[in-house]
Amino acid sequence: MAESSERHAGWLELFYDLLFVVLIAQLAHSVVADPGWESGLRLLVLFLPAWWVWVGSTIYTNLTAEVGAERRLDVLGQMAIVLVMAASAEQAAEGHPALFAGAYAASRLAVLAFRILAGRKWPAGGSNWPLIVSAALWTGSIWLEPPWAYVPWFAGLVIEVYGVLRRRGGSSIRERLIAGRIALTHLVERFGGFMIIVFGEGIAQIVAAVAGAHGTPLAVITGLAAFSVLAMLWWLYFDYGSAVAEKTMSARRAESYRLTVQIFVIGHFLPVVALVAFAAGLNGLVTAGAEGHDAGEILRLCAAAMAVYLINNAVVGRLAMRYSVRRVLGWLMPNLIMLTALTIFADELPPAVALFLVTLVLTAETLPRAKRTARESAAQEG
């Protein structure tokens, strides 16, 4: 099969993403209502199955495209199930995950039904038994209360991941990844699009907080400080994360399978969750800044979320991009020192000051890179 590296996301995929816009908003709202460590952990637990659903659909579409009535009906059916997951996400975050678990179990059965009905017309995405076992475990969790309900969740996901990624007897999807048939432009675009969804949630939280404070000067200043952090994170991701990932995979086609897993499937999970938690925290920071309330706990949550985001990126840079330890620590340590200081002095710092400090550190990291990149591009063109 010829590689279609320049293929872009289709309209059905963009339609599909709308459900995840809503799902992320629901999960973020649960953190806004109760910004704390428990909320952050619940966000992690609830987002994991949603991420696996999205990743599975995205990788499959990348390798097969979305043509054909059978595939379109399959995606639309998955959307209906994700709609139920999104509608029940906030309820699940409040300790009532039965409907959420039932919807995820239905998504596994829907994938199984597509494999059976489509027959050999579409490549298999893996063995069927992991889906059956996972669906049974998630269905059984409906009668359990948290945190015990999460045990079969985790077991089911582990079995599914093993069924897809196992070395022996793997799926034709895995074989295609190993053969380097991944469409790079499409892959980078899809995961970058998901990051845009998360950044958009951050902007929505800032706007909601400023509007809720009736646009007072302190609310506007804190909101602009929060936006400046998001803007720098966006800059860093798309210029020095996404772009470098595409170049790395393009130069090392023989490692397509490993790099797809390391950089995207696994490598994007914690950054996305961390940014959702950070986006939710921005609402509380802007509100606290506008009203003059203590924002120490929320600021610590935001600092922890950003630390997770940066450490994950450092690990991916070291393992997948093969950056030297010195290079990775050179940009990671100043950020961790800054976040540690924010954690220590969180109760004394006004939210706007803390956010502008984060922006300053991120800017000091970004602008020299931008100038260096511009010089290198000019030299190549010359």
N, C-alpha and C positions, 0 to 999 in steps of 0.2 A: 504493500500500500504506500503511495506517495505521501510524504509529509506535507501537511498544510500549515506551515509555521506562521503564515500571515492571516489565518482565519480569525475573525472577530466574534464577539458575543452576538447571539441572535436575539430577536425580539422576544421570543418565548423565555429565554434565560433572564432577560431584564424584567419581564412580567413576573417570573418566578421570584426574583429578588425582592419584589414588593412585599411579599409575605415576611421576609426576614427583616425588612425595615420595621414592620409592625412588631414582630417578635422581639427584636432588640429593644424597641421602645418600651414594651411591656416589662422586660427584664430590668431595664434601667430605672423605670418608675418604682419598682420594688426596692431598689437601693436608695432612691431619692426619699422614699417614705421612711426608711429606717437605715440611715448611713452608718454602717458599722461592720465589724469583722464577720459576724454571722451572715449578714446580707451579702458580703463579698464572696463567701464560701458557697452560699446557696446559688449565687449567680454562676459560679464556676460549675457546679453540679448540673444546673439546668441548661446551661449553654452547651455543654459537651454533646448531648444527643442531637441537639439542633445543628451543631457544627458538623457532625458526622453525616447527617442527612444531606446538608448542603454540599459538603465535600464529595460525597459519593455521586451525587447528581452531576456536579461540575466536572469531575474527572471523567466520568462515563461519557458525558456530552462532548468533552474535549477530544476523546478518542473515537467517537462514532458520529459526531454531529447530531443535529436535532431533526433531521428530515424524516419523513414517514409519519403516517397517521398514528401508528401504534405507539411510537415514541412520544408524540405530542400528547396523546391521551394519557400516557403514563405520567408525564410531567404534570399535566393538569390535575390528575388524580392525587399526585404527591402534594400539589399546592393546596388542595382541599384539606388534606390531612394536616399540613403545616399551619393552615388557618386555625384549625382546632387547637394545635399546640400553642399558637400565639395567643389565642383567646383564653387559654387556661394557664398561661405562664405566670401571671401575677398571682392567681389563686394557688398555684404550686409553690411559689415563693413564700406564701403565707402559711405553708404547712399542709396543703391539701392537694397532693400531686396526682390523684387517681386519674383524672381526665387527661392530664398531660402524658402520663405513662401509657394509658390506653391508646392515645393518638400515636405515640411513637411505635407501639406494638403494631398498630394498623399500617404504619409506614413500611415496616419490615415485611408484612404480609403482602402489601401492594407490590413491592419489588419482586417478591417471589412469584406473584401472579403474573407480572409482566414477563418474567423469564419463561414461565410455563406456556403462556398464551402466544408469545412471540416466537417460541421454538428456536430453530437455528438461524433465523433471519437476522437476529442480533447477537453479538458476542456475549458470552456469559460473564457476569461480573464476579464470579466466585462460586464456591459450593453452596448448595441450598440448605444443608443442615445447620450452618451457623445462624442463618436467618430464622429458621424454625425454632431453634433453641432459644435465641434471643427474644423472639416474640413471646414465647411461653414464659420466660423469666420476667419480662416487663409486664405481661398480663397478670402474672402471679403477684407482682408488687402492688397491684391495685388494692389488695386487702391488707397491706402493711402500712404502718405509720412511719414518717421520718424519725430518726435517720435509718431505721431498718429497711425501709423501702429502697434506699439507695444501694443496698448490697446486691440485689438481683440486677439493678440497672447496670452497675459497674461490671458484673460478671457477664451480662449479655453483650455489652460493648466490647469487652476483651475478646470474647469468642468471635464476634463479627470481624474485629480488626485482624485477629489471627487467621480467619478464613480467607481474608483478602490478601494479606501480606506474607503468608507462610511461603517458605522457599520451595517446598516440594508440592507438586500438584496444584500450583497456583492457578489463578484464572487467566483467561485470554487477555483480560484488561492488564493484568500485571505483565504478561508477556509483551504486550504492545508498549508498555512503559519502558521495559528493559530494552526493547528494540529501538528506543528513541523516537517513537512515532508521535510523541506529544506535540501539540501545536503551541509553540512557546508564546506567541503573541496573545493567543486566546487565554492561556493559563495565567499569564501575568495580568492581563486585563481583568479577568474574572476575580482574582484575589485582590487586585487593586480596587476593583469596584466594591468589594465587600468592605474594605477599609474605608472607602468613601462613605458607605452607609453608616459606619461607626462614627466617623468624623461629623457626619451630618447630625447624628444623635447628640453629639456634644454641642453643636451650634444650636440645636432645638432646645436643649436644656438651658443654655445661656440666655436665649431669647425669652423663654418662659419665665426665668427668674427675674430678668430685668423688667419684663412686662408686669409680673406679679408685684414688684416693688414700685410700680407706677413710674418707672423711669427716673428715679431720684438720682442726683449726681453721683453718690457713692455706688449705686447699683450700676450705672453706666460705666464708671471707671473700672469697677471690679469685673464687669462683663467684658470690657475691652481687654483687660489683662488676661482673662480666661481665654478669649479668642486668640490672643497673641501666642499663647502656649500651643493651642491647637494648630495654628498656622505654621509654627516652626516644626511641630511633629509631622505635619503633612509634608512640608518641604523635605525633611530628613528622610521620610519613608519613600517618597516617589523619586527623589534624585539620587539617594545613596542606599536605598534598600531594594526597591522594586527594580530599578534600572540595573543595579549590580547583579541581582539575582538572574535577570534575563541574560546578561552577558556571560555570567558563569555557566548557566545551563547551555547556552549556545556554543561555548567553547569546549564543553565537556559532554558531548552528546552520548558517549558511551556510559555515562553515569546518570542518565535521565531518570531512571527509577529511584535511585538513592536520593538524588537532589530534589526530586518532586516531593518525596516524603519528608526529607529534612527541612527544606525551605518552606514548603507550602502546607502540606497536610498536617504535619506536626508543628513546624516552625511558626505558623501563623496563629495557632490556637490561643496560646497564652497572650500574645500581643493584642489580639482582638478582645479577649475577655478583660484584660487589664484596661484597655481603652474604654470599654463600656462602663466599667466601674469608675474610671476617671471622669468620663462624661457625666455620669450621674452625680459624682461629687461636685462637679462645677456648679450645678444648680444650688447645692447647699452652700458653697463658698460665696456665690454672688448674693444669695439671700442673706447670709450672715453678715457679709460686708455692708449690705444696704441697711440692715437693721442694727448694726453694731454689736451683734451677738458673738459669743465665743465659737470659733470654728476649728478648735484644736483637733477634735476627733475626726472631722471630715477632712481636714488638711492631712492628717496622718494616713487616712485611707487613700487619698489621692497620691501621696508620696509613695506609699507601698505599691500602688497600682503602677505608677511610673517606673519604680525600681524593677518590678517584675517585667515590664515591657522592655526596659533597657538591657537587663541581664539576659533575657531570652535572645534578644538580638545579638548580644555579644557571643553567646554560645553558638548561634547559627553562623555568625561571621567567622568564628574560629573553626568550626567543624565542616561547614559547607563551602564557605568562600576561601578557607585556608588562610585567613589573616594571621599574622604573627601575634603572639601573646602580648608583645610590647605595643603593637598597634591597637589591639582591642582594649587593653587596660588604659592606654593613653587617652581615650575618649570616655571610657566607662567610669573610671575612678573619680574624675571631677564631678560627674553627675551624681554618683553615689554619695560623695561627700556633701554636695549641696542638698540632696534629699535627706540625708541623715541630720543635717543642721535644721532643716525644716521640721523634721519630726521632733527634735529636741525643743525647739522654740515655737512649736505650733500654737501654744496657748497665748503667746505674746504677740505674734505677728498678725497684722491685719491681712485678710485674704488677698487684697490687691497687691500689697507689698510682696507677699510670698509668690504670687503668680508672676509678677514682673521679674522677680529674681530667677525663677525657672526659665522665663523667656530669655533673660540675659545670658544665662549659661548655655542654653540651646543655640542662641544666636552666635555666641563666641565659637561654637563648634561648627555651625553651618556656613557662615560667611567665608572663612578661610578656605573651606572645601570648595565653595562655589567659585571663588577666584582662581583656585588651582585648576579646577575643571575647565574654566573658561580659557586659561592659558594653554592647557593641553589641547583643547579643541582648536584653538587658533594655530598652534604649532602644527597640528595634523593637517589643517586646511592649507597652511602655507607650504 
